[in-house]
Amino acid sequence: MRGRVIDLMTMAATESTMLKLGTEAPDFKLPIVTGGILNLHSYAQRSNGFVIAFICNHCPYVKHINEQLVALSGEFIQKGVGFVAISANDVEKYPDDSPEKMIEVVREEKYPFPYLYDESQEVAKAYMAACTPDFFLFNKNKELVYRGQFDSSRPGNDEPVTGSDLRNAIERMMAGEDPVEQQIPSIGCNIKWKPGNEPDYFG
């Protein structure tokens, strides 16, 4: 069962649930922390496929890939692929993930994509998101073609951060090829659910 908590190099970590390929992207409307509202339906219509990434400010797994995530997303945004990042963490217990702090991270990291705040955590649940970072790639028909890791690099394992797994999936999608066969779960900090709001898909 994906989504289980595991121990990785003395750091508690959670795996992706690995949502079923072909799943249609759940629509949503969420606030962009730097201003405005993002309507996924409208956004998807303007994109040649898109990535939904569940991240947060304080997670060491996210910090580990931030530089390359900015580079990779900036490259593919220019090619018409959409990128959206969402934070769904409970900010009452984790104030470093507040919308105000999210704005600071956007500016410090120079995120080229909209960073959204999922206060109710309902969007995270709709995507069966489990960890940060958790990546979902949908084609222009809003069908899931990839979910899994950015690459095999993790804090402390000395592997370079390249974004190779996500890059390969995007390039195959753009070329009209079938989804990559080997898809490895992302691993990261668990999403910080509000008390009593934990999803039932970890079962």
C-alpha positions in Angstrom: 0.0 0.0 0.0 1.4 3.3 -1.0 1.3 6.3 1.3 2.9 4.3 4.1 5.4 6.0 6.4 8.9 4.7 6.1 12.3 5.5 7.5 14.8 7.0 5.1 18.2 7.9 6.3 16.9 8.5 9.9 14.3 10.9 8.4 10.7 9.8 8.6 9.3 9.9 5.1 6.0 9.1 3.3 5.6 7.7 -0.2 3.1 8.8 -2.9 -0.2 6.9 -3.1 0.4 6.5 -6.9 -3.0 7.6 -8.1 -4.3 5.4 -11.0 -3.0 6.4 -14.4 -5.7 7.8 -16.7 -7.5 9.5 -13.8 -9.0 12.8 -14.8 -7.6 15.8 -13.0 -10.0 17.0 -10.4 -11.0 20.6 -11.0 -10.5 23.2 -8.4 -10.4 26.9 -7.7 -7.7 28.0 -5.2 -6.2 31.4 -4.2 -2.7 32.2 -5.6 -0.8 33.5 -2.6 0.7 36.4 -4.6 -2.8 37.4 -5.8 -5.7 36.1 -7.8 -7.5 32.8 -8.1 -6.5 29.9 -10.3 -9.3 27.9 -12.0 -7.8 24.6 -13.1 -10.4 24.1 -15.9 -9.4 27.4 -17.5 -5.7 26.9 -16.8 -5.7 23.5 -18.4 -7.4 24.7 -21.6 -4.5 27.1 -22.1 -1.8 24.4 -21.4 -0.2 21.6 -23.4 -0.5 19.3 -20.4 0.3 20.4 -16.9 2.0 19.4 -13.7 0.4 19.7 -10.2 3.0 19.6 -7.5 2.1 19.4 -3.8 4.9 21.1 -1.9 5.4 23.3 1.2 7.8 25.8 2.5 9.7 24.0 5.3 10.1 20.4 4.0 13.7 19.4 3.5 12.8 17.2 0.6 11.3 20.2 -1.2 14.2 22.5 -0.3 16.5 19.8 -1.7 15.0 20.1 -5.2 13.8 23.7 -5.3 16.6 25.0 -7.6 16.2 22.4 -10.2 12.4 22.5 -9.9 12.5 26.2 -10.8 14.9 25.5 -13.7 12.8 22.6 -15.1 9.5 24.2 -14.7 10.7 27.5 -16.3 12.0 25.5 -19.3 8.7 23.7 -19.9 6.5 26.6 -19.2 8.1 28.3 -22.2 7.0 25.2 -24.2 3.4 25.5 -23.2 3.4 23.0 -20.3 1.6 24.3 -17.2 3.0 24.1 -13.7 1.0 24.6 -10.5 2.3 24.2 -6.9 -0.1 23.7 -4.0 0.6 23.8 -0.2 -2.1 22.1 1.9 -0.4 21.9 5.3 -2.1 22.8 8.5 -0.7 26.3 9.2 -2.0 26.4 12.7 0.6 23.8 13.8 3.1 24.6 11.1 3.2 28.5 10.8 6.2 28.3 8.5 3.8 27.1 5.8 1.5 30.1 6.1 0.4 32.0 3.0 2.5 34.9 4.2 5.6 32.7 4.3 4.6 31.2 1.0 4.9 34.6 -0.6 8.4 34.9 0.8 9.4 31.6 -0.7 8.0 32.5 -4.1 10.2 35.6 -4.1 13.3 34.0 -2.6 13.2 30.9 -4.9 11.8 32.9 -7.9 9.1 30.4 -8.6 7.9 30.8 -12.2 4.6 29.0 -11.4 1.6 30.0 -9.3 1.8 28.8 -5.7 -1.7 28.0 -4.3 -3.0 27.6 -0.8 -5.4 24.7 -0.1 -6.7 25.8 3.2 -9.5 23.2 3.4 -7.1 20.4 2.2 -9.9 19.1 0.0 -7.9 19.5 -3.2 -5.0 17.5 -1.7 -7.5 14.8 -0.8 -9.0 14.9 -4.3 -5.6 14.1 -5.8 -4.8 11.6 -3.0 -1.7 13.6 -2.3 0.4 12.1 0.5 3.8 13.9 0.7 5.8 16.9 -0.2 6.9 16.9 -2.9 4.2 14.9 -4.7 4.1 15.3 -8.5 1.1 14.6 -10.9 1.4 15.1 -14.7 -1.7 15.4 -16.8 -1.9 15.6 -20.6 -3.9 18.2 -22.5 -7.0 16.0 -22.1 -6.5 16.2 -18.3 -5.6 12.5 -18.1 -3.0 11.4 -15.6 0.1 10.2 -17.4 2.7 10.3 -14.6 2.8 10.4 -10.8 5.9 9.9 -8.8 9.4 11.2 -8.0 11.2 14.2 -9.4 14.3 12.1 -9.6 16.1 9.6 -7.3 18.0 12.3 -5.4 17.1 12.6 -1.7 18.6 14.7 1.1 21.8 12.9 2.1 22.1 10.3 -0.6 24.6 12.2 -2.6 22.8 11.7 -5.9 22.6 14.9 -8.1 19.2 16.6 -8.4 18.3 16.5 -12.1 14.5 16.2 -12.4 15.2 13.3 -14.8 12.1 11.2 -14.0 9.6 14.1 -14.4 11.5 15.5 -17.4 11.3 12.2 -19.2 7.6 11.9 -18.5 6.9 15.4 -19.8 9.0 14.9 -22.9 7.2 11.6 -23.7 3.8 13.4 -23.2 4.8 16.2 -25.5 5.9 13.7 -28.1 2.6 11.9 -28.0 4.2 8.7 -26.6 2.6 6.3 -24.1 3.3 7.0 -20.4 6.7 5.9 -19.1 6.3 2.3 -17.8 8.5 2.6 -14.7 7.1 5.2 -12.3 8.7 5.4 -8.9 6.8 7.0 -6.0 7.9 10.3 -4.7 9.1 10.3 -1.1 8.9 13.3 1.3 7.5 14.7 4.4 3.9 13.7 5.0 1.3 16.4 4.3 0.4 18.0 7.7 -3.3 17.2 8.0 -5.6 19.2 10.3 -6.7 17.2 13.4 -9.6 15.0 12.3 -9.1 15.7 8.6 -6.8 12.8 7.8 -7.8 11.1 4.5 -9.0 7.5 4.5 -6.8 6.4 1.5 -3.9 5.4 3.8 -6.1 2.7 5.3 
